[in-house]
Amino acid sequence: MAAGLLALFATGFSVPAQAATAWAYVSTAGGTYVQALDSNISSQLTARSGITGGPVGKKSSNSTASVNVAGLVNAGVITTSATSTAVAGGANQLVSTAKTAGVNLLGGLITADAIETTSTLTANPDGTSSTDGGTKFVNLKIAGINLPVNIPRNYFVEIPGVAKIGINGFISGTADGGRASQAWGLGIVLLKGLGGAQPGAAVYVNPTYQSVMPVPPAQGADIAGNAFGTWVQAAAGSTVGINSGPTAMIQTPYAGSFGKPLTNSTASVNVPGILSTGVITSTTTSTKVIGTLDAEITNSNQLAKVNVLGGVITADAVGVTAHGKRVSGAYTGKMNMTLVNLKVAGVVIPLDVKPNTTINVAGLGKVVINQQIQNGPWNIIRGVYVELSTAQAGLPVGATIEIAVAATRIL
């Protein structure tokens, strides 16, 4: 994690000393993260929340019912949030939170009823900044280890021959006038192979990340966008508690990615009775020209082994791409969908399915394939969009299910 912190500041900007500092920011939070070496075991940020921008007042939240990475991670409900708020004196305060319940790691060697991590970064108009963060634990237990009642920051223990564990982790650093910080509840490095992962594999619970960087007044176009794999939402106003936030979500950075692809992926998703998938991968690539309004964004999502509502909708693979570009004031946008063996109620969907193809499934509701929406300088594509007209699998009438989504915006 420390390497990623330092890499953040590879590019910076200078700001006139007499001007109030304008900040570009990133704030994310997730429930679990698995990074394995020399194996097929991996799971990027689960229940990811994230915001990126310059303007104050953004908020993102996410949740998932459970996470299971065989032999390494088993967890219950995860909720996360990331917010940007104006506070006294004109400062921008970033707050990232992650709460994970029912934690069981490394086959029961590490357990906790609940882990809650909060990190805060405050960026002031005078160019100064500060950070804080920490984690609270409920009934944390590590095999063979006597833990203090109040666990201090960056407390390290070891299960001999099995794993090194960092508890209540927090680091912060500055460079080029900017600041970044990371916090995590548990950070684990394997000393031996376990659950299909090789020695050196890392497991994190409640990783959060925040950064700010000063930008010049002529900061270019206002760009945004995202991509994610699945999203299940009960109807507005419903008391039904079933909700699965955007999975494997990636967001377009406010400052752009300088033409480099950024990715987020997860090994699988399972919302019992509602949907399951294999690997999900989301990617964003963007550039913008400082001092002009020229910019370009490409966001995409790919899913494998899709199964919705017990086989009513299935696919071997679904992929979508949204692209937006502006040059000398002229905006162009395009969207594209790819699919392999997509079926709706047993009907095979052709590879060249037209945008916004709508199928009304009796006893279920409306299914839109290759949904494309263009509104001025923004666009969004959904590979599959379902709106229920009857209650299904615990979901009420009006609930929606989204599969393979990508969007861009250039202002």
C-alpha positions as CSV (number, residue, x, y, z in Angstrom):
1,M,0.0,0.0,0.0
2,A,2.8,2.4,0.8
3,A,4.1,2.1,-2.8
4,G,0.8,3.2,-4.1
5,L,0.8,6.2,-1.8
6,L,4.1,7.4,-3.2
7,A,3.2,6.7,-6.8
8,L,0.2,9.0,-6.5
9,F,2.4,12.1,-6.5
10,A,4.3,11.3,-9.7
11,T,2.6,14.4,-11.2
12,G,1.9,17.6,-9.4
13,F,1.0,21.2,-10.2
14,S,2.2,24.5,-8.7
15,V,-0.3,27.2,-7.5
16,P,0.4,30.9,-7.0
17,A,1.0,31.5,-3.3
18,Q,-1.4,34.5,-3.2
19,A,-4.4,32.5,-4.6
20,A,-6.8,30.3,-2.5
21,T,-5.8,26.8,-3.2
22,A,-8.1,24.7,-5.4
23,W,-8.0,21.0,-4.7
24,A,-8.6,18.0,-6.8
25,Y,-9.5,15.0,-4.6
26,V,-10.0,11.3,-4.5
27,S,-11.7,9.4,-1.7
28,T,-12.5,5.6,-1.6
29,A,-13.5,2.9,0.8
30,G,-14.0,-0.8,0.5
31,G,-14.8,-3.8,2.6
32,T,-12.2,-6.4,1.5
33,Y,-9.3,-6.6,-0.9
34,V,-7.2,-9.7,-1.8
35,Q,-4.0,-9.4,-3.8
36,A,-2.4,-12.8,-4.5
37,L,0.9,-13.6,-6.1
38,D,1.4,-16.3,-8.8
39,S,-2.2,-17.7,-8.5
40,N,-5.7,-17.1,-9.8
41,I,-7.0,-16.0,-6.4
42,S,-7.8,-12.3,-6.4
43,S,-10.6,-10.0,-5.3
44,Q,-10.4,-6.2,-5.6
45,L,-12.3,-3.7,-3.5
46,T,-15.7,-5.1,-2.5
47,A,-18.7,-2.8,-1.8
48,R,-16.5,0.0,-3.2
49,S,-17.6,3.7,-2.6
50,G,-15.6,6.4,-4.3
51,I,-15.7,10.1,-5.2
52,T,-13.4,12.2,-7.3
53,G,-13.6,15.8,-8.2
54,G,-12.9,19.4,-7.4
55,P,-16.3,20.7,-6.4
56,V,-17.2,20.1,-2.7
57,G,-20.4,18.3,-1.8
58,K,-20.1,14.8,-3.4
59,K,-21.2,11.6,-1.7
60,S,-21.0,7.9,-2.6
61,S,-22.2,4.8,-0.6
62,N,-22.3,1.1,-1.3
63,S,-23.1,-2.2,0.4
64,T,-23.1,-5.9,-0.2
65,A,-24.7,-8.8,1.7
66,S,-21.6,-11.0,1.9
67,V,-18.2,-11.8,0.5
68,N,-16.5,-15.2,0.2
69,V,-13.0,-15.8,-1.2
70,A,-12.5,-19.5,-0.6
71,G,-10.1,-20.2,2.2
72,L,-9.1,-16.6,2.8
73,V,-12.1,-14.3,3.4
74,N,-15.7,-14.8,4.6
75,A,-17.6,-11.8,5.7
76,G,-21.2,-10.7,6.2
77,V,-22.8,-7.3,5.5
78,I,-20.4,-4.6,4.3
79,T,-21.3,-0.9,4.1
80,T,-19.1,1.9,2.9
81,S,-19.2,5.6,2.1
82,A,-17.1,8.5,0.9
83,T,-18.1,12.1,1.2
84,S,-16.7,15.6,0.5
85,T,-18.1,18.3,2.7
86,A,-17.4,22.1,3.1
87,V,-16.5,22.8,6.7
88,A,-15.6,26.0,8.7
89,G,-13.1,28.3,7.0
90,G,-13.8,27.1,3.5
91,A,-12.0,23.8,3.9
92,N,-12.9,20.6,2.0
93,Q,-13.2,17.6,4.3
94,L,-13.1,14.1,2.9
95,V,-14.5,11.3,5.1
96,S,-14.2,7.6,4.1
97,T,-15.9,4.9,6.2
98,A,-16.1,1.1,5.9
99,K,-18.0,-1.3,8.2
100,T,-17.7,-5.1,7.9
101,A,-19.6,-7.6,10.0
102,G,-19.1,-11.3,10.6
103,V,-15.4,-11.3,9.7
104,N,-13.8,-14.8,9.3
105,L,-10.3,-14.9,7.8
106,L,-7.8,-17.6,7.0
107,G,-10.2,-20.4,7.8
108,G,-11.1,-19.0,11.2
109,L,-7.7,-18.1,12.5
110,I,-8.9,-14.4,12.6
111,T,-12.4,-13.5,13.5
112,A,-14.4,-10.4,14.5
113,D,-18.0,-9.6,15.0
114,A,-17.5,-6.2,13.4
115,I,-14.7,-3.9,12.1
116,E,-15.3,-0.2,11.5
117,T,-12.7,2.1,9.9
118,T,-12.9,5.8,9.4
119,S,-10.4,8.2,7.8
120,T,-10.6,11.9,7.4
121,L,-8.6,14.3,5.2
122,T,-9.1,18.1,5.5
123,A,-7.8,20.4,2.7
124,N,-7.7,24.1,3.6
125,P,-7.9,27.1,1.2
126,D,-4.4,28.3,2.4
127,G,-2.8,25.2,0.9
128,T,-2.4,23.3,4.2
129,S,-3.9,19.9,4.9
130,S,-4.3,17.3,7.7
131,T,-5.4,13.7,8.1
132,D,-6.7,11.4,10.8
133,G,-8.0,7.9,10.9
134,G,-8.5,4.7,12.9
135,T,-10.4,1.5,13.4
136,K,-12.8,0.1,16.0
137,F,-13.1,-3.6,16.6
138,V,-15.9,-5.7,18.2
139,N,-14.6,-9.1,19.6
140,L,-11.5,-9.3,17.4
141,K,-9.7,-12.6,18.0
142,I,-6.5,-13.9,16.5
143,A,-5.4,-17.5,17.1
144,G,-2.7,-17.7,19.8
145,I,-2.5,-13.9,20.3
146,N,-3.5,-11.9,23.3
147,L,-4.6,-8.5,22.0
148,P,-4.8,-5.3,24.1
149,V,-8.2,-3.9,24.9
150,N,-7.4,-0.7,23.0
151,I,-5.4,-1.5,19.9
152,P,-3.1,1.3,18.9
153,R,-2.4,2.4,15.4
154,N,-0.1,0.2,13.3
155,Y,0.0,-2.7,15.8
156,F,1.7,-5.8,14.4
157,V,1.4,-9.4,15.4
158,E,2.3,-12.8,13.8
159,I,0.7,-16.2,13.6
160,P,4.0,-18.2,13.5
161,G,4.6,-19.7,10.1
162,V,1.2,-18.6,8.8
163,A,0.8,-14.8,8.5
164,K,1.9,-11.4,9.6
165,I,-0.9,-9.1,10.6
166,G,-1.1,-5.3,10.8
167,I,-4.0,-4.0,12.9
168,N,-5.5,-0.5,12.9
169,G,-3.3,0.5,10.0
170,F,-2.8,4.2,9.0
171,I,-0.2,6.0,6.9
172,S,0.0,9.5,5.5
173,G,2.4,11.4,3.3
174,T,2.9,14.7,1.5
175,A,4.5,15.7,-1.8
176,D,4.3,18.6,-4.3
177,G,1.8,20.4,-2.1
178,G,-0.6,17.4,-2.0
179,R,-1.4,14.8,0.7
180,A,-2.5,11.2,0.7
181,S,-3.5,8.8,3.4
182,Q,-4.6,5.2,3.7
183,A,-6.2,3.3,6.6
184,W,-7.2,-0.3,7.0
185,G,-8.6,-2.4,9.9
186,L,-6.6,-5.5,9.2
187,G,-3.7,-6.0,6.7
188,I,-2.5,-9.6,6.4
189,V,0.5,-11.1,4.5
190,L,0.7,-14.8,4.1
191,L,3.8,-16.6,5.2
192,K,2.7,-19.9,3.6
193,G,0.3,-21.0,0.9
194,L,-3.4,-20.9,2.0
195,G,-6.7,-21.2,0.2
196,G,-5.1,-21.4,-3.2
197,A,-3.0,-18.3,-2.6
198,Q,0.8,-18.4,-2.5
199,P,3.1,-17.0,0.3
200,G,3.2,-13.2,0.0
201,A,-0.5,-12.8,-0.8
202,A,-2.1,-9.9,1.0
203,V,-5.6,-9.6,2.5
204,Y,-7.1,-6.3,3.7
205,V,-10.2,-5.6,5.6
206,N,-11.7,-2.0,5.4
207,P,-9.1,-0.4,3.2
208,T,-9.7,3.4,2.7
209,Y,-7.8,5.8,0.6
210,Q,-7.8,9.6,0.3
211,S,-5.7,12.2,-1.6
212,V,-5.8,15.8,-2.5
213,M,-3.6,17.7,-5.0
214,P,-3.5,21.4,-5.7
215,V,-4.5,22.3,-9.3
216,P,-4.2,25.6,-11.2
217,P,-7.3,27.7,-11.8
218,A,-7.4,26.6,-15.5
219,Q,-7.9,23.0,-14.7
220,G,-9.6,22.0,-17.9
221,A,-12.9,20.2,-18.6
222,D,-15.1,18.9,-15.8
223,I,-15.0,15.1,-16.5
224,A,-16.7,12.2,-14.8
225,G,-18.0,8.7,-15.4
226,N,-17.9,5.2,-14.0
227,A,-18.3,1.5,-14.8
228,F,-19.6,-1.4,-12.7
229,G,-20.8,-4.9,-13.1
230,T,-24.1,-5.3,-11.2
231,W,-26.5,-3.2,-9.1
232,V,-29.7,-4.4,-7.4
233,Q,-32.1,-1.8,-6.0
234,A,-35.4,-2.1,-4.3
235,A,-38.0,0.5,-5.4
236,A,-37.8,4.0,-4.0
237,G,-39.7,4.2,-0.7
238,S,-39.7,0.4,-0.3
239,T,-39.0,-1.0,3.2
240,V,-37.4,-4.1,1.7
241,G,-33.8,-4.4,2.8
242,I,-32.4,-6.2,-0.2
243,N,-29.8,-4.1,-1.9
244,S,-26.5,-4.9,-3.6
245,G,-24.6,-1.8,-4.5
246,P,-22.5,-1.3,-7.6
247,T,-19.9,-4.2,-7.9
248,A,-16.3,-3.8,-9.2
249,M,-17.0,-0.1,-9.6
250,I,-14.4,2.2,-11.1
251,Q,-14.7,6.0,-11.4
252,T,-13.1,8.5,-13.8
253,P,-10.7,10.6,-11.8
254,Y,-11.5,14.3,-11.8
255,A,-8.0,15.1,-13.0
256,G,-8.1,12.3,-15.6
257,S,-5.9,9.2,-15.7
258,F,-3.3,10.7,-18.1
259,G,-4.2,8.1,-20.7
260,K,-3.4,5.2,-18.4
261,P,-6.1,2.5,-17.8
262,L,-7.3,2.1,-14.3
263,T,-9.1,-1.2,-13.3
264,N,-11.2,-2.7,-10.6
265,S,-12.3,-6.4,-10.6
266,T,-13.8,-9.0,-8.4
267,A,-13.8,-12.8,-8.7
268,S,-17.5,-13.3,-8.4
269,V,-20.8,-11.9,-7.1
270,N,-23.7,-13.8,-5.5
271,V,-26.9,-12.2,-4.3
272,P,-28.9,-15.4,-3.4
273,G,-31.9,-16.0,-5.5
274,I,-31.4,-12.7,-7.5
275,L,-28.1,-12.9,-9.4
276,S,-24.7,-14.5,-9.6
277,T,-21.7,-13.8,-11.8
278,G,-18.1,-14.9,-12.5
279,V,-15.3,-12.5,-12.9
280,I,-16.2,-8.8,-13.2
281,T,-13.7,-6.2,-14.6
282,S,-14.2,-2.5,-14.9
283,T,-11.8,-0.1,-16.6
284,T,-11.5,3.7,-17.1
285,T,-9.1,5.6,-19.3
286,S,-9.2,9.4,-19.6
287,T,-7.2,12.4,-20.7
288,K,-7.9,16.2,-20.6
289,V,-5.9,19.2,-21.8
290,I,-5.3,21.7,-19.1
291,G,-6.3,25.2,-20.2
292,T,-8.8,24.0,-22.7
293,L,-12.1,22.1,-22.6
294,D,-10.7,19.2,-24.7
295,A,-11.0,15.8,-23.0
296,E,-11.6,12.1,-23.8
297,I,-13.0,9.2,-21.7
298,T,-13.4,5.5,-22.3
299,N,-15.2,3.4,-19.6
300,S,-15.9,-0.3,-19.9
301,N,-17.2,-3.3,-18.0
302,Q,-16.9,-7.0,-18.7
303,L,-18.8,-9.8,-16.9
304,A,-18.7,-13.6,-17.2
305,K,-21.2,-16.3,-16.2
306,V,-24.2,-14.2,-15.7
307,N,-27.3,-15.7,-14.1
308,V,-30.3,-13.5,-13.1
309,L,-33.4,-14.7,-11.2
310,G,-32.7,-18.4,-11.3
311,G,-31.9,-18.6,-15.0
312,V,-34.5,-16.2,-16.5
313,I,-31.5,-14.3,-17.9
314,T,-28.2,-16.0,-18.5
315,A,-25.0,-15.2,-20.5
316,D,-21.6,-16.6,-20.9
317,A,-20.3,-13.0,-21.1
318,V,-21.6,-9.4,-21.4
319,G,-19.5,-6.3,-22.1
320,V,-20.2,-2.6,-22.6
321,T,-18.1,0.4,-23.5
322,A,-19.0,4.1,-23.2
323,H,-16.8,6.7,-25.0
324,G,-17.0,10.5,-24.9
325,K,-14.7,13.0,-26.6
326,R,-14.6,16.8,-27.0
327,V,-12.2,18.6,-29.4
328,S,-12.4,22.3,-30.0
329,G,-15.8,22.5,-28.5
330,A,-17.3,19.6,-30.6
331,Y,-18.5,16.6,-28.5
332,T,-18.9,13.1,-29.9
333,G,-20.1,10.1,-27.9
334,K,-20.6,6.4,-28.8
335,M,-21.6,3.2,-27.0
336,N,-21.1,-0.4,-27.7
337,M,-22.2,-3.8,-26.3
338,T,-20.7,-7.3,-26.8
339,L,-22.3,-10.5,-25.7
340,V,-21.8,-14.3,-25.7
341,N,-24.8,-16.6,-25.5
342,L,-27.2,-14.1,-23.9
343,K,-30.6,-15.6,-23.3
344,V,-33.8,-14.0,-21.9
345,A,-36.6,-16.4,-20.9
346,G,-34.9,-19.0,-23.1
347,V,-34.7,-16.7,-26.2
348,V,-31.2,-16.3,-27.6
349,I,-30.4,-12.6,-28.1
350,P,-28.5,-11.9,-31.4
351,L,-25.0,-10.6,-31.3
352,D,-26.0,-7.5,-33.2
353,V,-28.9,-6.7,-30.9
354,K,-30.2,-3.1,-31.5
355,P,-29.9,-0.4,-28.8
356,N,-32.8,-0.3,-26.4
357,T,-34.3,-3.6,-27.4
358,T,-37.2,-4.2,-24.9
359,I,-38.6,-7.6,-24.0
360,N,-41.7,-7.9,-21.7
361,V,-41.4,-11.2,-19.8
362,A,-44.8,-12.4,-18.5
363,G,-44.8,-12.8,-14.7
364,L,-41.5,-10.9,-14.4
365,G,-41.4,-7.4,-15.9
366,K,-39.5,-5.3,-18.5
367,V,-36.0,-6.3,-19.7
368,V,-34.1,-3.8,-21.8
369,I,-31.0,-5.1,-23.7
370,N,-28.3,-2.8,-24.8
371,Q,-29.9,0.2,-23.2
372,Q,-28.2,3.4,-24.5
373,I,-29.0,6.9,-23.3
374,Q,-27.3,10.0,-24.7
375,N,-28.1,13.5,-23.3
376,G,-25.8,16.2,-24.5
377,P,-22.2,15.7,-23.3
378,W,-22.9,12.5,-21.3
379,N,-23.9,9.0,-22.1
380,I,-24.7,5.7,-20.3
381,I,-25.0,2.1,-21.5
382,R,-26.5,-0.8,-19.6
383,G,-26.0,-4.3,-21.1
384,V,-29.1,-5.6,-19.3
385,Y,-31.7,-3.6,-17.4
386,V,-34.6,-5.3,-15.5
387,E,-37.5,-3.6,-13.9
388,L,-39.9,-5.9,-12.0
389,S,-43.6,-5.8,-12.5
390,T,-44.1,-8.6,-10.0
391,A,-42.3,-9.4,-6.7
392,Q,-39.4,-11.7,-7.3
393,A,-36.9,-13.4,-4.9
394,G,-37.7,-11.0,-2.1
395,L,-37.6,-7.9,-4.3
396,P,-40.7,-5.7,-4.6
397,V,-42.6,-4.5,-7.6
398,G,-40.5,-1.7,-9.2
399,A,-37.1,-3.1,-8.1
400,T,-34.4,-2.8,-10.7
401,I,-31.4,-5.0,-11.7
402,E,-28.6,-3.6,-13.8
403,I,-25.9,-5.7,-15.5
404,A,-22.8,-4.3,-17.2
405,V,-22.9,-0.5,-17.0
406,A,-20.6,2.2,-18.3
407,A,-21.0,6.0,-18.4
408,T,-19.1,9.2,-19.3
409,R,-19.6,12.9,-19.0
410,I,-17.6,15.9,-20.2
411,L,-18.6,19.5,-19.3
